[in-house]
């Protein structure tokens, strides 16, 4: 199980460029033993960007497969949340190579299939 959070500031979303595959994604990752999806999303956001947020809103649960660089394929269930920006200056750290605010109307195309489904769900709730 994994979790991530799409932090929203005005009409932009905070994304990270992953260090392992060089693709853009919402900050997130795998859960530690016994960790709730909400706690995972908050921890991963803090680790990857240095930010904290207030209330989390569920965007959805997204089942997908992820292929690691070593060829290992894992079935994931990723819980994705949205949250309003609560201030601070994001800084790429942990396994995030880059962090950037992207306009919701012009999201990047170099994303995984799973992230594309997150973007579609985000567009549907923002419409």
C-alpha positions in Angstrom: 0.0 0.0 0.0 1.2 3.5 -0.8 -0.2 7.0 -0.4 0.4 10.5 -1.8 -0.9 14.0 -1.6 -1.6 16.6 -4.3 -1.0 19.9 -2.5 -3.1 22.6 -4.1 -2.1 26.3 -4.2 -4.5 28.5 -6.1 -4.7 26.9 -9.5 -1.4 24.9 -9.2 -0.4 21.5 -7.8 2.9 20.6 -6.2 4.7 17.7 -8.0 8.0 16.0 -7.6 10.3 14.6 -10.2 11.1 11.1 -9.0 14.7 10.2 -8.6 14.3 6.6 -9.6 12.5 7.0 -13.0 12.7 10.8 -13.7 8.9 11.1 -14.0 6.7 13.7 -12.4 4.3 12.5 -9.6 2.5 13.7 -6.5 4.7 13.4 -3.4 4.2 9.9 -2.0 5.5 6.4 -1.5 5.1 3.2 0.3 3.6 2.8 3.8 5.7 1.7 6.8 4.4 -1.3 8.8 1.2 -0.4 10.6 1.0 3.1 9.1 -2.3 4.5 7.9 -2.7 5.9 4.4 -3.1 9.4 5.8 0.0 9.1 7.9 1.9 7.7 4.9 0.9 10.6 2.7 1.9 13.2 5.4 5.3 11.5 6.0 6.1 11.2 2.4 5.2 14.8 1.7 7.4 15.9 4.6 10.3 13.7 3.5 10.2 14.7 -0.2 9.3 18.4 0.0 9.8 19.5 3.6 6.1 20.7 3.7 3.2 19.9 6.1 -0.5 20.4 5.3 -3.7 20.5 7.2 -6.8 18.5 6.4 -6.5 15.7 3.8 -9.3 15.0 1.4 -9.5 11.6 -0.4 -9.1 11.8 -4.1 -9.4 8.0 -4.5 -7.7 4.6 -4.2 -5.8 3.6 -7.3 -4.7 0.0 -8.0 -1.8 -0.3 -10.4 1.4 -2.1 -11.1 4.8 -0.5 -10.6 8.0 -1.8 -12.3 11.2 -1.1 -10.4 14.5 -0.4 -12.2 15.6 -4.0 -11.3 12.6 -5.3 -13.2 10.6 -6.3 -10.1 6.9 -5.7 -10.6 4.7 -5.0 -7.6 0.9 -4.6 -7.4 0.2 -1.3 -5.6 -2.9 0.2 -4.0 -2.2 3.9 -3.8 -4.4 6.2 -1.7 -4.2 9.7 -3.1 -5.3 12.8 -1.1 -5.6 16.5 -1.9 -4.7 19.2 0.6 -4.5 23.0 0.6 -1.1 24.6 0.7 -0.3 25.7 4.2 2.8 27.7 3.6 6.5 27.1 3.5 9.1 26.7 0.7 9.1 23.3 -0.9 12.6 21.8 -1.3 13.4 18.5 -3.1 14.8 15.9 -0.7 14.8 12.1 0.0 14.0 10.4 -3.4 12.6 13.6 -5.1 15.1 15.0 -7.6 13.1 18.1 -8.2 10.0 19.9 -6.9 7.8 22.3 -8.8 4.4 24.0 -8.8 2.5 23.0 -12.0 -0.6 24.8 -13.3 -3.6 22.5 -13.1 -4.5 23.5 -16.6 -1.0 22.4 -18.0 0.2 19.3 -16.1 3.3 17.6 -17.4 3.0 14.6 -19.8 6.1 12.8 -18.6 4.3 10.8 -15.9 3.5 7.2 -15.2 0.1 5.7 -16.2 -0.9 5.6 -12.6 -0.1 9.3 -12.1 -2.1 10.0 -15.3 -5.1 8.5 -13.5 -4.5 10.7 -10.5 -4.4 13.8 -12.8 -7.7 12.7 -14.4 -9.4 12.3 -11.0 -8.0 15.7 -9.9 -9.4 17.3 -13.0 -12.8 15.7 -12.4 -13.1 17.1 -8.8 -11.8 20.5 -9.8 -14.3 20.9 -12.7 
